Each structure stands twice: as C-alpha cells, then as structure tokens.
C-alpha cells in the first residue's frame, strides 16, 4: 500500500488489545463492533458516495494488516494468541 496508515488504525489496534484475556465470544463480538465503528468513520469521511465502499475496504485491509504486523512482533506470547482470535473474528461476515 502506498498510503501511510491512518491514526484510526492504531486506535483500532489499541481497542482490540484491551480485550486480551476476555472470553472468545466477547473478543469476537467486540472486534466486530470495533471494526464496524472504524469502517463507519472511514465511510463518513468520504464526501462522495461512490468512494464510501472503497474507504470501507481500505479500513478493513489496513486493520487486518496492522493486526498481522503486531502478531508478527508478538509471536510466542499470549498476546499473539489473542491477536489470532481477533483475526478470526475479522474474517467472519462483514460488519457493513
């Protein structure tokens, strides 16, 4: 990706990391809620309707990429296990 990641992506990562240690169902539900919230923020920032879907996809892609980066940095830790749960939740049905 050519563009730098948005500060909202770091906020998404911090949100999902806050759920570390919680039950899988809670992590899954919260991750999907966080993702939907950030996707909506990206969509809202686009003035042109035809660009809103593209902005939503960019958000999904960047969030996933950021979680994968963090997972690589935290291999072998409980946080890595948590981030794998987050990725599984993100790969479920689209929140939008």
C-alpha positions as CSV (number, residue, x, y, z in Angstrom):
1,X,0.0,0.0,0.0
2,X,1.3,3.4,-1.0
3,X,-0.5,5.5,1.6
4,X,0.6,5.6,5.2
5,X,-1.8,4.0,7.7
6,X,-4.3,6.3,9.4
7,X,-4.1,7.1,13.1
8,X,-7.5,5.4,13.4
9,X,-5.9,2.1,12.6
10,X,-3.6,2.4,15.7
11,X,-6.7,3.2,17.7
12,X,-8.4,0.1,16.4
13,X,-5.4,-2.0,17.5
14,X,-5.4,-0.5,21.0
15,X,-9.2,-1.2,21.2
16,X,-8.7,-4.9,20.3
17,X,-5.7,-5.3,22.6
18,X,-7.9,-4.0,25.5
19,X,-9.9,-7.2,25.2
20,X,-6.9,-9.5,25.8
21,X,-7.8,-12.2,28.3
22,X,-11.5,-12.0,27.7
23,X,-13.7,-14.8,26.6
24,X,-13.6,-15.7,22.9
25,X,-17.3,-14.7,22.4
26,X,-16.6,-11.3,23.9
27,X,-13.4,-10.8,21.8
28,X,-15.3,-11.8,18.7
29,X,-18.3,-9.6,19.4
30,X,-16.1,-6.6,20.4
31,X,-13.8,-7.0,17.4
32,X,-16.7,-6.9,15.0
33,X,-18.2,-3.9,16.8
34,X,-14.8,-2.0,16.7
35,X,-14.3,-2.9,13.1
36,X,-17.8,-1.7,12.2
37,X,-17.2,1.6,14.1
38,X,-13.9,2.3,12.3
39,X,-15.3,1.4,8.9
40,X,-18.2,3.8,9.5
41,X,-15.6,6.5,10.4
42,X,-13.8,5.9,7.1
43,X,-17.0,6.0,5.2
44,X,-18.2,9.2,6.9
45,X,-15.0,11.0,6.0
46,X,-15.7,10.4,2.3
47,X,-17.8,13.1,0.7
48,X,-18.6,11.2,-2.4
49,X,-21.0,8.3,-2.1
50,X,-19.2,6.3,-4.8
51,X,-16.0,6.3,-2.7
52,X,-17.5,5.2,0.6
53,X,-17.2,1.5,-0.2
54,X,-13.6,1.9,-1.2
55,X,-12.9,3.7,2.1
56,X,-14.6,0.9,4.0
57,X,-12.5,-1.7,2.2
58,X,-9.3,0.3,2.9
59,X,-10.2,0.4,6.6
60,X,-10.7,-3.4,6.7
61,X,-7.5,-4.0,4.8
62,X,-5.4,-1.7,7.0
63,X,-6.9,-3.0,10.2
64,X,-6.1,-6.6,9.2
65,X,-2.6,-5.6,8.1
66,X,-1.9,-3.8,11.4
67,X,-3.1,-6.8,13.4
68,X,-0.8,-9.1,11.3
69,X,2.1,-6.7,11.9
70,X,1.5,-6.8,15.7
71,X,1.1,-10.6,15.6
72,X,4.5,-10.9,13.9
73,X,6.1,-8.8,16.7
74,X,4.4,-10.8,19.5
75,X,4.9,-14.4,18.3
76,X,5.1,-16.8,21.2
77,X,3.2,-14.6,23.6
78,X,-0.3,-14.8,25.0
79,X,-1.0,-11.5,23.0
80,X,-0.2,-13.4,19.8
81,X,-2.9,-15.9,20.7
82,X,-5.3,-13.1,21.4
83,X,-4.5,-11.4,18.0
84,X,-5.2,-14.7,16.2
85,X,-8.7,-14.6,17.8
86,X,-9.1,-11.0,16.6
87,X,-8.1,-12.0,13.0
88,X,-10.6,-14.9,13.1
89,X,-13.3,-12.5,14.2
90,X,-12.4,-10.0,11.5
91,X,-12.6,-12.7,8.8
92,X,-16.2,-13.5,9.7
93,X,-19.2,-11.9,8.0
94,X,-18.6,-8.3,7.0
95,X,-19.9,-5.8,9.6
96,X,-21.3,-3.5,6.9
